[in-house]
Amino acid sequence: MSNQQAAPETKGVTVEVLSTVDLASEIEGMEGRQLRTRMVTIEPGGVFGPIHDHVGRPGTVYILQGTITDHRNGVATDYGPGVGWPEDRNTTHWLENRGTVPAVEISVDIVMKE
């Protein structure tokens, strides 16, 4: 069984929306979309799952604290403070914190307005 198939449900995750910008008045053709910045905290042993994609929701992630393991295409990659990754339409993954301290990321993405 690959890591993707075994992705557990979300647990030990706190998400705080830090800011949003309505893109309809900023960029032609972006009606109904917003630029969103969130701080995501994954506690030790926590999981941000289940497996999900980023079709129609591109973004970037930057790690502030701890280590986040990104599971995609059957490969687990650890990211620590000061690094991150892009999330585009080809991204299908889930995340976990295998460490002993809370992992904190800043996530910036374009989403449909809620």
Stockholm file with secondary structure:
# STOCKHOLM 1.0

chainA/1-114         MSNQQAAPETKGVTVEVLSTVDLASEIEGMEGRQLRTRMVTIEPGGVFGPIHDHVGRPGTVYILQGTITDHRNGVATDYGPGVGWPEDRNTTHWLENRGTVPAVEISVDIVMKE
#=GR chainA/1-114 SS CCTTTTCCCCEEEEEEEEEEEESTTTSTTCTTEEEEEEEEEEEEEEEEEEEEECTTCCEEEEEEESCEEEEETTEEEEECTTCEEEECTTCEEEEECCSSSCEEEEEEEEEECC
#=GC SS_cons         CCTTTTCCCCEEEEEEEEEEEESTTTSTTCTTEEEEEEEEEEEEEEEEEEEEECTTCCEEEEEEESCEEEEETTEEEEECTTCEEEECTTCEEEEECCSSSCEEEEEEEEEECC
//
